[in-house]
Amino acid sequence: MDWQKELDELRRREEFAERLGGPERVKRQHDGGRYTIRERIARLVDPGTFHELGKIAGRA
């Protein structure tokens, strides 16, 4: 059985999650004087110490 199609879909969803909804949503956060969630985490922890799990968990 070939799982490549399913693996490609999971990777596509992970990439979408990493884009945080796209440049418009990131800009909206920045325009409001806010950081994105990943920017906030980066400011809280030492570099290389945070490893995100479950990127695609949650609501769609």
Beta strands, then each sheet from edge to edge (+ up, - down):
end
